[in-house]
Amino acid sequence: MQPLRIFAYAALAMCFVVSPGRAEKPAPILTPSGHPASAQFLHRETLRKLGEELTAEAKESGRDFAFATLFVNETHGAFLTRRTATGEAELHAGVSDYWTIVAGEGEVVIGGEIVAAEEKAPGESRGASIKGGATTRVRAGDQINIPPGVAHQIIIGKDQSITILIVKVNVGQYPWALVK
């Protein structure tokens, strides 16, 4: 299959349909026959407001991150995360991650090996850092595709923060849903 055609199919698969209100209560979308569709549209204003809520939640809880589940099913899910400090290095054997940087900036390290990796669940490894990965500066509007089995880590500098829309796609290696 041609790369452009694959990209077009991937782009169509990642479209969501919801009102600019709260992501948890999407407005019903009607098909031509008048029946609700399962698609959801996630408006940029919804992401902006939810990002602000996550910032407040992280501050109130004293943590350096907060996240919200936008939707999840057996094959894929979408999450919004807000980070104010560097996160753990991680690797997923059965999940492909597709990130869109919604706000802020930082660096992402991709590839290499996780230092002192610990398996947190079958096929899920985490550690403090990555050795031998490629570091790239990222900011709002950037998108990153991270295939299964590739180590990755977000690095946040002093006085920086980042909000990321993460789409996780179960590539069929896990017998369970992404989130239970």
Number of C-alpha atoms within 10 A of each C-alpha: 5 6 8 9 10 11 11 10 11 11 10 10 10 12 11 14 17 19 18 16 16 17 22 11 10 17 16 16 17 12 10 8 6 8 10 12 12 11 16 18 17 19 16 12 13 17 22 14 15 21 24 14 16 21 23 14 17 18 14 9 10 9 13 16 21 20 20 17 14 20 15 17 14 15 15 19 19 21 16 22 21 27 24 23 19 21 18 17 23 25 28 23 18 21 25 20 22 18 21 19 21 23 19 18 22 23 17 19 20 23 18 15 19 24 14 11 17 13 13 11 9 10 15 16 20 23 20 15 23 23 13 12 18 12 15 12 12 20 17 15 13 14 16 14 12 19 18 18 17 19 25 28 24 24 25 19 13 9 7 14 20 25 30 26 22 22 22 21 21 23 14 12 11 15 9 12 14 17 11 7
